Amino acid sequence: ALAASALTLLGSAVHSDTVPVSDACAVFKEAELAGSEAAQAVVANALWVLTAEVEAAESSDERHMSDAWRRLCQLVSKLAAGDGSPLGELEALASLDFALLEGA
């Protein structure tokens, strides 16, 4: 249930403006997932899926320049920032695409 909810919420923030990135991040930070490795893995996996979706939807001319990519980088940056990060330590971040982390 958490995986589907995470993917839906994060996907709404990345693929459209229906959920602002800051609101999606606030939900995860308020849920205090920082202490749960399983929850951190769910968030990292959802971000990995979204990265693949965004890259598949981009044309070669706009690779890593689309609005969705920009929102995805912003989302990762906000999720990884500060104490109580739902991405936790480097284990969760290590599973993400290097280009995504560089953009964040």
Biotite code that builds the C-alpha atoms (Angstrom):
import biotite.structure as struc

atoms = struc.array([
    struc.Atom([0.000, 0.000, 0.000], chain_id="A", res_id=1, res_name="ALA", atom_name="CA", element="C"),
    struc.Atom([2.841, 2.392, 0.841], chain_id="A", res_id=2, res_name="LEU", atom_name="CA", element="C"),
    struc.Atom([4.575, 1.705, -2.475], chain_id="A", res_id=3, res_name="ALA", atom_name="CA", element="C"),
    struc.Atom([1.466, 2.479, -4.538], chain_id="A", res_id=4, res_name="ALA", atom_name="CA", element="C"),
    struc.Atom([0.700, 5.589, -2.493], chain_id="A", res_id=5, res_name="SER", atom_name="CA", element="C"),
    struc.Atom([4.291, 6.827, -2.741], chain_id="A", res_id=6, res_name="ALA", atom_name="CA", element="C"),
    struc.Atom([4.378, 6.314, -6.486], chain_id="A", res_id=7, res_name="LEU", atom_name="CA", element="C"),
    struc.Atom([1.012, 8.049, -6.951], chain_id="A", res_id=8, res_name="THR", atom_name="CA", element="C"),
    struc.Atom([1.910, 11.053, -4.807], chain_id="A", res_id=9, res_name="LEU", atom_name="CA", element="C"),
    struc.Atom([5.415, 11.498, -6.197], chain_id="A", res_id=10, res_name="LEU", atom_name="CA", element="C"),
    struc.Atom([4.159, 10.871, -9.737], chain_id="A", res_id=11, res_name="GLY", atom_name="CA", element="C"),
    struc.Atom([1.566, 13.613, -9.354], chain_id="A", res_id=12, res_name="SER", atom_name="CA", element="C"),
    struc.Atom([4.308, 16.026, -8.322], chain_id="A", res_id=13, res_name="ALA", atom_name="CA", element="C"),
    struc.Atom([6.587, 15.039, -11.213], chain_id="A", res_id=14, res_name="VAL", atom_name="CA", element="C"),
    struc.Atom([4.235, 14.556, -14.148], chain_id="A", res_id=15, res_name="HIS", atom_name="CA", element="C"),
    struc.Atom([1.938, 17.513, -13.531], chain_id="A", res_id=16, res_name="SER", atom_name="CA", element="C"),
    struc.Atom([1.445, 20.521, -11.349], chain_id="A", res_id=17, res_name="ASP", atom_name="CA", element="C"),
    struc.Atom([-1.544, 18.989, -9.532], chain_id="A", res_id=18, res_name="THR", atom_name="CA", element="C"),
    struc.Atom([0.578, 18.365, -6.433], chain_id="A", res_id=19, res_name="VAL", atom_name="CA", element="C"),
    struc.Atom([3.326, 20.909, -5.777], chain_id="A", res_id=20, res_name="PRO", atom_name="CA", element="C"),
    struc.Atom([6.755, 19.384, -5.157], chain_id="A", res_id=21, res_name="VAL", atom_name="CA", element="C"),
    struc.Atom([6.939, 21.087, -1.761], chain_id="A", res_id=22, res_name="SER", atom_name="CA", element="C"),
    struc.Atom([3.632, 19.502, -0.690], chain_id="A", res_id=23, res_name="ASP", atom_name="CA", element="C"),
    struc.Atom([4.722, 16.021, -1.773], chain_id="A", res_id=24, res_name="ALA", atom_name="CA", element="C"),
    struc.Atom([7.972, 16.410, 0.166], chain_id="A", res_id=25, res_name="CYS", atom_name="CA", element="C"),
    struc.Atom([6.133, 17.677, 3.236], chain_id="A", res_id=26, res_name="ALA", atom_name="CA", element="C"),
    struc.Atom([3.963, 14.549, 3.315], chain_id="A", res_id=27, res_name="VAL", atom_name="CA", element="C"),
    struc.Atom([6.990, 12.258, 3.406], chain_id="A", res_id=28, res_name="PHE", atom_name="CA", element="C"),
    struc.Atom([8.890, 14.345, 5.927], chain_id="A", res_id=29, res_name="LYS", atom_name="CA", element="C"),
    struc.Atom([5.853, 14.596, 8.214], chain_id="A", res_id=30, res_name="GLU", atom_name="CA", element="C"),
    struc.Atom([5.438, 10.818, 8.039], chain_id="A", res_id=31, res_name="ALA", atom_name="CA", element="C"),
    struc.Atom([8.863, 10.567, 9.698], chain_id="A", res_id=32, res_name="GLU", atom_name="CA", element="C"),
    struc.Atom([10.157, 7.818, 7.441], chain_id="A", res_id=33, res_name="LEU", atom_name="CA", element="C"),
    struc.Atom([13.791, 8.612, 8.250], chain_id="A", res_id=34, res_name="ALA", atom_name="CA", element="C"),
    struc.Atom([14.119, 5.764, 10.735], chain_id="A", res_id=35, res_name="GLY", atom_name="CA", element="C"),
    struc.Atom([12.613, 3.074, 8.533], chain_id="A", res_id=36, res_name="SER", atom_name="CA", element="C"),
    struc.Atom([14.902, 1.427, 5.996], chain_id="A", res_id=37, res_name="GLU", atom_name="CA", element="C"),
    struc.Atom([11.910, -0.288, 4.370], chain_id="A", res_id=38, res_name="ALA", atom_name="CA", element="C"),
    struc.Atom([10.070, 3.020, 3.919], chain_id="A", res_id=39, res_name="ALA", atom_name="CA", element="C"),
    struc.Atom([13.213, 4.683, 2.582], chain_id="A", res_id=40, res_name="GLN", atom_name="CA", element="C"),
    struc.Atom([13.582, 1.872, 0.065], chain_id="A", res_id=41, res_name="ALA", atom_name="CA", element="C"),
    struc.Atom([9.977, 2.382, -1.045], chain_id="A", res_id=42, res_name="VAL", atom_name="CA", element="C"),
    struc.Atom([10.591, 6.102, -1.638], chain_id="A", res_id=43, res_name="VAL", atom_name="CA", element="C"),
    struc.Atom([13.859, 5.402, -3.492], chain_id="A", res_id=44, res_name="ALA", atom_name="CA", element="C"),
    struc.Atom([12.173, 2.737, -5.626], chain_id="A", res_id=45, res_name="ASN", atom_name="CA", element="C"),
    struc.Atom([9.315, 5.092, -6.482], chain_id="A", res_id=46, res_name="ALA", atom_name="CA", element="C"),
    struc.Atom([11.844, 7.732, -7.535], chain_id="A", res_id=47, res_name="LEU", atom_name="CA", element="C"),
    struc.Atom([13.682, 5.146, -9.639], chain_id="A", res_id=48, res_name="TRP", atom_name="CA", element="C"),
    struc.Atom([10.432, 4.239, -11.432], chain_id="A", res_id=49, res_name="VAL", atom_name="CA", element="C"),
    struc.Atom([9.614, 7.900, -12.004], chain_id="A", res_id=50, res_name="LEU", atom_name="CA", element="C"),
    struc.Atom([13.117, 8.522, -13.378], chain_id="A", res_id=51, res_name="THR", atom_name="CA", element="C"),
    struc.Atom([12.626, 5.722, -15.897], chain_id="A", res_id=52, res_name="ALA", atom_name="CA", element="C"),
    struc.Atom([9.189, 7.072, -16.863], chain_id="A", res_id=53, res_name="GLU", atom_name="CA", element="C"),
    struc.Atom([10.442, 10.619, -17.354], chain_id="A", res_id=54, res_name="VAL", atom_name="CA", element="C"),
    struc.Atom([13.467, 9.519, -19.379], chain_id="A", res_id=55, res_name="GLU", atom_name="CA", element="C"),
    struc.Atom([11.282, 7.287, -21.571], chain_id="A", res_id=56, res_name="ALA", atom_name="CA", element="C"),
    struc.Atom([8.892, 10.161, -22.262], chain_id="A", res_id=57, res_name="ALA", atom_name="CA", element="C"),
    struc.Atom([11.618, 12.644, -23.190], chain_id="A", res_id=58, res_name="GLU", atom_name="CA", element="C"),
    struc.Atom([12.790, 13.025, -26.739], chain_id="A", res_id=59, res_name="SER", atom_name="CA", element="C"),
    struc.Atom([16.507, 12.846, -27.393], chain_id="A", res_id=60, res_name="SER", atom_name="CA", element="C"),
    struc.Atom([16.546, 16.619, -27.954], chain_id="A", res_id=61, res_name="ASP", atom_name="CA", element="C"),
    struc.Atom([15.133, 17.406, -24.526], chain_id="A", res_id=62, res_name="GLU", atom_name="CA", element="C"),
    struc.Atom([16.960, 14.724, -22.525], chain_id="A", res_id=63, res_name="ARG", atom_name="CA", element="C"),
    struc.Atom([17.105, 15.846, -18.904], chain_id="A", res_id=64, res_name="HIS", atom_name="CA", element="C"),
    struc.Atom([15.674, 19.261, -19.826], chain_id="A", res_id=65, res_name="MET", atom_name="CA", element="C"),
    struc.Atom([11.920, 18.656, -19.669], chain_id="A", res_id=66, res_name="SER", atom_name="CA", element="C"),
    struc.Atom([9.598, 20.145, -17.062], chain_id="A", res_id=67, res_name="ASP", atom_name="CA", element="C"),
    struc.Atom([9.070, 16.669, -15.605], chain_id="A", res_id=68, res_name="ALA", atom_name="CA", element="C"),
    struc.Atom([12.836, 16.149, -15.245], chain_id="A", res_id=69, res_name="TRP", atom_name="CA", element="C"),
    struc.Atom([13.189, 19.559, -13.595], chain_id="A", res_id=70, res_name="ARG", atom_name="CA", element="C"),
    struc.Atom([10.399, 18.737, -11.120], chain_id="A", res_id=71, res_name="ARG", atom_name="CA", element="C"),
    struc.Atom([11.932, 15.306, -10.445], chain_id="A", res_id=72, res_name="LEU", atom_name="CA", element="C"),
    struc.Atom([15.334, 16.849, -9.643], chain_id="A", res_id=73, res_name="CYS", atom_name="CA", element="C"),
    struc.Atom([13.652, 19.415, -7.418], chain_id="A", res_id=74, res_name="GLN", atom_name="CA", element="C"),
    struc.Atom([11.774, 16.625, -5.645], chain_id="A", res_id=75, res_name="LEU", atom_name="CA", element="C"),
    struc.Atom([14.940, 14.596, -4.988], chain_id="A", res_id=76, res_name="VAL", atom_name="CA", element="C"),
    struc.Atom([16.772, 17.677, -3.771], chain_id="A", res_id=77, res_name="SER", atom_name="CA", element="C"),
    struc.Atom([14.015, 18.554, -1.304], chain_id="A", res_id=78, res_name="LYS", atom_name="CA", element="C"),
    struc.Atom([13.567, 14.964, -0.127], chain_id="A", res_id=79, res_name="LEU", atom_name="CA", element="C"),
    struc.Atom([17.286, 14.516, 0.496], chain_id="A", res_id=80, res_name="ALA", atom_name="CA", element="C"),
    struc.Atom([17.761, 17.821, 2.300], chain_id="A", res_id=81, res_name="ALA", atom_name="CA", element="C"),
    struc.Atom([17.992, 18.213, 6.032], chain_id="A", res_id=82, res_name="GLY", atom_name="CA", element="C"),
    struc.Atom([17.280, 16.079, 9.040], chain_id="A", res_id=83, res_name="ASP", atom_name="CA", element="C"),
    struc.Atom([14.496, 13.544, 8.782], chain_id="A", res_id=84, res_name="GLY", atom_name="CA", element="C"),
    struc.Atom([15.083, 12.915, 5.108], chain_id="A", res_id=85, res_name="SER", atom_name="CA", element="C"),
    struc.Atom([12.815, 10.144, 3.804], chain_id="A", res_id=86, res_name="PRO", atom_name="CA", element="C"),
    struc.Atom([15.713, 9.106, 1.584], chain_id="A", res_id=87, res_name="LEU", atom_name="CA", element="C"),
    struc.Atom([17.883, 8.458, 4.598], chain_id="A", res_id=88, res_name="GLY", atom_name="CA", element="C"),
    struc.Atom([21.545, 7.827, 4.184], chain_id="A", res_id=89, res_name="GLU", atom_name="CA", element="C"),
    struc.Atom([23.510, 7.014, 1.053], chain_id="A", res_id=90, res_name="LEU", atom_name="CA", element="C"),
    struc.Atom([22.055, 3.488, 0.726], chain_id="A", res_id=91, res_name="GLU", atom_name="CA", element="C"),
    struc.Atom([18.768, 4.831, -0.639], chain_id="A", res_id=92, res_name="ALA", atom_name="CA", element="C"),
    struc.Atom([20.453, 7.534, -2.698], chain_id="A", res_id=93, res_name="LEU", atom_name="CA", element="C"),
    struc.Atom([22.869, 5.037, -4.242], chain_id="A", res_id=94, res_name="ALA", atom_name="CA", element="C"),
    struc.Atom([19.993, 3.341, -6.056], chain_id="A", res_id=95, res_name="SER", atom_name="CA", element="C"),
    struc.Atom([19.080, 6.524, -7.937], chain_id="A", res_id=96, res_name="LEU", atom_name="CA", element="C"),
    struc.Atom([20.319, 7.539, -11.364], chain_id="A", res_id=97, res_name="ASP", atom_name="CA", element="C"),
    struc.Atom([23.537, 9.612, -11.290], chain_id="A", res_id=98, res_name="PHE", atom_name="CA", element="C"),
    struc.Atom([22.118, 12.196, -13.703], chain_id="A", res_id=99, res_name="ALA", atom_name="CA", element="C"),
    struc.Atom([19.146, 12.668, -11.400], chain_id="A", res_id=100, res_name="LEU", atom_name="CA", element="C"),
    struc.Atom([21.364, 13.251, -8.375], chain_id="A", res_id=101, res_name="LEU", atom_name="CA", element="C"),
    struc.Atom([23.567, 15.612, -10.376], chain_id="A", res_id=102, res_name="GLU", atom_name="CA", element="C"),
    struc.Atom([20.485, 17.582, -11.427], chain_id="A", res_id=103, res_name="GLY", atom_name="CA", element="C"),
    struc.Atom([19.232, 17.766, -7.861], chain_id="A", res_id=104, res_name="ALA", atom_name="CA", element="C"),
])
